[in-house]
Structure formats: structure tokens, C-alpha cells
Amino acid sequence: MASRKKLARGAPDWRPFAGPLSPASARHAMVILNTLFAWLVDAGYLAGNPLSLARSRRGQSKPRVTRYLSHAMWQVVKDTIEAMPGANDTATERERLHAARCRWLLTVLYLGGLRAAEVAETRMGAFLCRRDREGVERWWLEVTGKGSKTRLVPATDELMVELARYRRAHGLPPAPHPGEERPILLPIIGKEKPLSRGALHLVLKEIFALAAARLRARGPEWESRAEVLASASAHWLRHTAGSHMTDQQVDLRFVRDNFGHASISTTSAYLHTEDDVRHRATQERHRIGWKR
């Protein structure tokens, strides 16, 4: 009969797997295996984590993000920006610069998926250009996010066109230069100091209030949607960007890295399309059918 005495690993009679794992050791082994499988999924080597079902039984999964704008609501916000007084020829200098700032702010929040604090703290010199393997010049924006973690966000051609437009409105060259200390969101008047987060939020609240008024003008049936717009904030735009990217089938790993998420499970909260399909299928095929 085997002895129950625990032997030191270097003892002559020590053997591996001589007895069953304790519950704590079994849990520890599962944690290690889950981490390995999660890494393989993140690396694109596996399509899914076979241990995810075991995890879901132990706890609630992260809920879907709900504070975001649908494509239709986002279009209302863009239409509001393009209808601002600063967009016409009779605008004052202040109106022109205010409209330019609103357009650029929404552009960088949406295309970059940035947090409000990241916009407030980032400088023009954070834009950098480098060539890819095919020799094509690609622009990037270096952002310092939560926990002082730095990430590179793709500065797409569309984003760089809008940056050039914004800089020209302020009489600046279209492209930033390395080490440029100007903030990426410039004040309308005064010294080139970064806008505070509070001031940034006030600009956005004004935009959303104007967009809500635009919806209310369509009639009382638009009131509920107008209230949604009126309650939106900077973080809604980050959620909107993530949701729209996943709607367009952008790889979750790329969305995760662009947004600076620590885990792909956080990014998965932007997957709304499957929920919509599930709701539509349930509504169409699962009916009670009362006659009266």
C-alpha cells in the first residue's frame, strides 16, 4: 500500500502523479490551460477557447455595450456638424474655427476610438509616418492610455485628410512635424494650450444637444431618440466606433489593439450584430398566435 507521506521531489521514492490533484491544484491547472488557449485564440491560431464554456458556468459574461449610436443616429450627428454656421461663407472667424474644431473632434474620437482624456493630452508630434513592407507610407498616432500604456493607433488616409483640413483652418501646414508640441485639439482663441477634459465634454454636449434638436424638429415621434442623443457623451463615441468596426467585420484583435483593451473579452462587448440576428429570428419564428 502506498504511503500517504508527502515526499520531497529529490527523494529516491518520489514519483510524479502518485495521487490525485487537490481541488486547489486542479483549479490552478485549469487557469493555466485557459490562459494558454486564450493566447492561441488571440494569436489567431485557434478559432475559439474550448474552456470558455467552463468559465461561463462560473460567472456572468460581460454585458453588451448599450451606450453607443446606431449608424442612423451617427449620421444625424454628422449632418449636424455639416450644418453648423461656420461651414458657410458668411461665418465669422470664431464660428469657422468652432465648426472646424467640432468636425475634427468627432473625427479623431470616431476614427481613432480614443478616450476623451487621450484626446486632451495628445500632441501633434504624436503623429508619425513610417513605410510598410511594400514601401507604402502609413501614418500612426502614438497614444498614452490607461495605466500609462502606449499604443499605436492607425491614422487612416481619411483621418489625415481631416487633420490637414483642421490645421489649414488654423493657418498651419497640413502635416504635423516630429516633436510638435501643439495639442491635437487647438483652442479657438488664446495660447495653444490643450483643452481640458471638461471643456472637451462641453463641446461634445453642445453638439449632441444640437443633434437632438434636429431630431425633435422632425416631430414628436422622434422624441425618444432625441433624448438618447442628448444624453450621449465622449465615451459613447468610443463605443460607437468599436460597435461600427465590428459591424464591418474588422478583426476583433485589431479593434482590441486600436482601443488599448487589455482583453479581447472587453472588445467582444461591441458585437451587436449577432444579438440583432438572434432577436429577429426569435420574433419571426417564435410566436404564440392568439386568435383574438
C-alpha positions as CSV (number, residue, x, y, z in Angstrom):
1,M,0.0,0.0,0.0
2,A,1.4,3.4,-1.0
3,S,2.4,5.7,1.8
4,R,0.4,8.9,2.3
5,K,3.5,10.7,3.4
6,K,4.4,13.6,1.0
7,L,8.0,13.1,-0.3
8,A,10.4,15.8,-1.3
9,R,10.9,16.0,-5.1
10,G,14.5,14.9,-4.8
11,A,13.8,11.8,-2.6
12,P,14.6,8.4,-4.2
13,D,11.0,7.2,-3.8
14,W,9.3,10.3,-5.2
15,R,7.1,9.7,-8.2
16,P,5.0,12.2,-10.2
17,F,1.2,11.7,-10.4
18,A,1.3,9.3,-7.5
19,G,-2.0,10.6,-6.3
20,P,-4.9,12.8,-7.5
21,L,-4.7,16.6,-7.6
22,S,-6.2,18.6,-4.8
23,P,-9.1,20.8,-5.7
24,A,-6.9,23.9,-5.5
25,S,-4.2,22.3,-7.8
26,A,-6.9,21.3,-10.3
27,R,-8.2,24.9,-10.4
28,H,-4.7,26.2,-10.8
29,A,-4.1,23.8,-13.7
30,M,-7.4,24.9,-15.4
31,V,-6.3,28.5,-15.0
32,I,-3.0,27.8,-16.8
33,L,-4.7,25.8,-19.6
34,N,-7.3,28.6,-20.0
35,T,-4.6,31.2,-20.3
36,L,-2.8,29.1,-22.9
37,F,-5.9,28.6,-25.0
38,A,-6.8,32.3,-24.7
39,W,-3.4,33.2,-26.1
40,L,-3.8,30.8,-29.0
41,V,-7.2,32.4,-29.8
42,D,-5.7,35.9,-29.6
43,A,-2.8,34.9,-31.8
44,G,-5.3,33.6,-34.4
45,Y,-4.1,30.0,-34.1
46,L,-7.4,28.8,-32.8
47,A,-11.0,29.9,-33.6
48,G,-12.2,29.5,-30.1
49,N,-11.3,28.6,-26.5
50,P,-12.7,25.2,-25.5
51,L,-12.5,26.2,-21.9
52,S,-14.7,29.2,-22.3
53,L,-17.9,27.2,-21.6
54,A,-16.4,26.2,-18.2
55,R,-15.7,29.8,-17.5
56,S,-19.3,30.9,-18.5
57,R,-20.8,28.4,-16.0
58,R,-18.8,30.0,-13.2
59,G,-19.8,33.6,-13.8
60,Q,-21.6,36.1,-15.8
61,S,-20.1,37.2,-19.1
62,K,-19.6,40.9,-19.8
63,P,-22.8,42.6,-20.9
64,R,-23.1,44.1,-24.4
65,V,-22.3,47.8,-24.7
66,T,-25.6,49.7,-24.9
67,R,-24.3,53.3,-24.8
68,Y,-23.5,53.7,-28.5
69,L,-25.1,55.4,-31.5
70,S,-26.6,53.4,-34.4
71,H,-25.5,54.2,-37.9
72,A,-28.6,56.3,-38.4
73,M,-28.1,58.3,-35.2
74,W,-24.4,58.8,-36.0
75,Q,-25.5,60.2,-39.4
76,V,-27.7,62.7,-37.6
77,V,-24.7,63.9,-35.6
78,K,-22.6,64.2,-38.8
79,D,-25.3,66.2,-40.5
80,T,-25.5,68.5,-37.5
81,I,-21.8,69.3,-37.8
82,E,-22.0,69.9,-41.6
83,A,-25.0,72.3,-41.0
84,M,-23.1,74.5,-38.4
85,P,-22.9,78.2,-39.2
86,G,-19.1,78.0,-39.6
87,A,-19.5,75.9,-42.7
88,N,-20.9,78.8,-44.8
89,D,-19.2,81.8,-46.4
90,T,-20.8,84.4,-44.1
91,A,-19.5,82.8,-40.9
92,T,-17.4,84.8,-38.5
93,E,-13.8,83.7,-37.7
94,R,-14.9,82.3,-34.4
95,E,-17.8,80.4,-36.0
96,R,-15.5,79.0,-38.6
97,L,-12.9,77.7,-36.1
98,H,-15.6,76.4,-33.8
99,A,-17.1,74.3,-36.7
100,A,-13.7,73.1,-37.7
101,R,-12.9,72.0,-34.1
102,C,-16.3,70.2,-33.7
103,R,-15.7,68.3,-37.0
104,W,-12.1,67.4,-36.1
105,L,-13.0,66.3,-32.5
106,L,-15.7,63.9,-33.8
107,T,-13.4,62.6,-36.5
108,V,-10.5,61.8,-34.1
109,L,-12.8,60.3,-31.5
110,Y,-14.6,58.1,-34.0
111,L,-11.8,57.1,-36.4
112,G,-9.2,56.7,-33.6
113,G,-11.6,55.3,-31.0
114,L,-9.8,57.5,-28.4
115,R,-10.9,58.3,-24.9
116,A,-11.6,61.9,-24.1
117,A,-8.5,62.1,-21.8
118,E,-6.3,60.8,-24.6
119,V,-7.5,63.5,-27.0
120,A,-6.9,66.2,-24.4
121,E,-3.4,65.0,-23.6
122,T,-2.0,64.1,-27.1
123,R,0.2,66.4,-29.1
124,M,0.5,66.9,-32.8
125,G,4.0,65.4,-32.6
126,A,2.4,62.1,-31.7
127,F,1.6,61.6,-35.4
128,L,4.3,59.6,-37.0
129,C,4.9,58.2,-40.5
130,R,6.7,55.0,-41.5
131,R,6.8,52.7,-44.5
132,D,5.3,49.3,-44.5
133,R,6.9,46.2,-46.2
134,E,5.6,47.3,-49.6
135,G,7.1,50.7,-49.2
136,V,3.8,52.5,-48.7
137,E,3.8,55.3,-46.2
138,R,1.5,54.7,-43.2
139,W,0.6,57.3,-40.6
140,W,0.1,56.3,-37.0
141,L,-0.9,58.2,-33.8
142,E,1.0,57.3,-30.6
143,V,-1.4,57.4,-27.7
144,T,-0.8,57.0,-24.0
145,G,-3.9,55.5,-22.4
146,K,-4.9,53.9,-19.1
147,G,-2.1,52.8,-16.8
148,S,0.4,54.9,-18.9
149,K,0.3,52.2,-21.6
150,T,1.3,53.4,-25.0
151,R,-0.2,52.1,-28.2
152,L,-0.1,52.9,-31.9
153,V,-3.5,53.8,-33.5
154,P,-3.7,53.6,-37.3
155,A,-4.1,57.2,-38.7
156,T,-6.0,56.3,-41.9
157,D,-5.9,58.4,-45.1
158,E,-9.3,59.8,-44.2
159,L,-8.1,60.8,-40.7
160,M,-5.0,62.5,-42.2
161,V,-7.1,64.4,-44.7
162,E,-9.3,65.7,-41.9
163,L,-6.2,66.6,-39.8
164,A,-4.8,68.6,-42.8
165,R,-8.2,70.4,-43.2
166,Y,-8.3,71.3,-39.5
167,R,-4.7,72.5,-39.5
168,R,-5.3,74.7,-42.5
169,A,-8.3,76.3,-40.7
170,H,-5.7,77.5,-38.1
171,G,-3.2,78.6,-40.8
172,L,-0.9,75.7,-40.1
173,P,0.9,73.4,-42.6
174,P,-1.2,70.3,-43.5
175,A,1.1,67.7,-41.9
176,P,2.5,67.9,-38.3
177,H,6.2,67.7,-37.8
178,P,8.0,65.4,-35.4
179,G,8.1,66.7,-31.8
180,E,5.4,69.3,-32.5
181,E,4.1,70.4,-29.1
182,R,0.7,71.8,-30.2
183,P,-2.2,69.8,-28.8
184,I,-4.2,67.9,-31.4
185,L,-7.3,69.8,-30.3
186,L,-6.5,73.5,-30.6
187,P,-8.3,76.3,-28.7
188,I,-10.2,78.8,-30.8
189,I,-8.5,81.9,-29.2
190,G,-5.6,82.4,-26.9
191,K,-2.4,80.4,-26.4
192,E,-2.1,76.9,-27.8
193,K,-2.8,75.2,-24.6
194,P,-4.6,71.8,-24.5
195,L,-8.3,71.8,-23.9
196,S,-9.2,70.4,-20.6
197,R,-11.4,67.3,-20.4
198,G,-14.2,69.4,-19.0
199,A,-14.0,71.8,-21.9
200,L,-13.9,68.9,-24.4
201,H,-17.0,67.4,-22.8
202,L,-18.8,70.8,-23.1
203,V,-18.1,71.0,-26.8
204,L,-19.5,67.5,-27.3
205,K,-22.6,68.1,-25.2
206,E,-23.3,71.2,-27.4
207,I,-23.0,69.0,-30.5
208,F,-25.3,66.3,-29.1
209,A,-27.8,68.9,-28.0
210,L,-27.9,70.4,-31.5
211,A,-28.3,66.9,-33.0
212,A,-31.2,66.2,-30.5
213,A,-32.9,69.4,-31.5
214,R,-32.5,68.4,-35.1
215,L,-34.4,65.2,-34.4
216,R,-37.1,66.9,-32.4
217,A,-37.8,69.1,-35.3
218,R,-38.9,66.1,-37.3
219,G,-41.9,65.6,-35.0
220,P,-42.9,64.2,-31.6
221,E,-42.4,60.6,-32.6
222,W,-38.6,61.3,-32.6
223,E,-38.5,62.5,-29.0
224,S,-37.2,59.2,-27.5
225,R,-34.3,59.1,-30.0
226,A,-33.6,62.8,-29.4
227,E,-33.3,62.0,-25.7
228,V,-30.8,59.3,-26.4
229,L,-28.6,61.8,-28.4
230,A,-29.0,64.5,-25.7
231,S,-27.6,62.0,-23.1
232,A,-24.6,61.0,-25.2
233,S,-21.0,61.7,-24.2
234,A,-17.4,61.3,-25.4
235,H,-17.3,57.6,-24.3
236,W,-20.4,56.9,-26.4
237,L,-18.3,57.8,-29.4
238,R,-15.7,55.3,-28.4
239,H,-18.3,52.6,-28.0
240,T,-19.9,53.8,-31.3
241,A,-16.6,53.4,-33.1
242,G,-16.0,49.9,-31.7
243,S,-19.5,48.8,-32.5
244,H,-19.3,50.1,-36.1
245,M,-15.9,48.5,-36.6
246,T,-17.2,45.1,-35.5
247,D,-20.4,45.6,-37.7
248,Q,-18.0,45.9,-40.6
249,Q,-16.3,42.6,-39.7
250,V,-13.0,44.2,-38.6
251,D,-10.9,41.6,-36.8
252,L,-11.6,41.7,-33.0
253,R,-7.8,41.6,-32.4
254,F,-7.3,44.8,-34.4
255,V,-10.2,46.5,-32.6
256,R,-8.7,45.4,-29.3
257,D,-5.2,46.8,-30.1
258,N,-6.6,50.1,-31.6
259,F,-8.6,50.7,-28.5
260,G,-6.0,49.5,-26.0
261,H,-8.1,46.9,-24.4
262,A,-6.3,44.5,-22.0
263,S,-8.5,41.6,-23.0
264,I,-10.4,40.6,-26.2
265,S,-13.4,39.8,-23.9
266,T,-13.8,43.6,-23.4
267,T,-13.8,44.1,-27.2
268,S,-16.4,41.4,-27.6
269,A,-18.9,43.6,-25.9
270,Y,-19.1,45.5,-29.2
271,L,-20.6,42.5,-31.0
272,H,-24.2,43.6,-31.5
273,T,-24.9,42.1,-34.9
274,E,-25.3,38.5,-33.6
275,D,-27.7,39.8,-31.0
276,D,-29.8,41.6,-33.7
277,V,-30.0,38.5,-35.8
278,R,-31.0,36.4,-32.7
279,H,-33.8,38.9,-31.9
280,R,-35.0,39.0,-35.5
281,A,-35.1,35.2,-35.7
282,T,-36.9,34.8,-32.4
283,Q,-39.5,37.4,-33.4
284,E,-40.1,35.9,-36.8
285,R,-40.2,32.2,-35.8
286,H,-41.3,32.0,-32.2
287,R,-44.9,33.2,-31.9
288,I,-47.9,32.4,-29.7
289,G,-50.6,33.3,-32.3
290,W,-53.6,34.3,-30.2
291,K,-56.7,34.4,-32.5
292,R,-58.2,37.4,-30.7
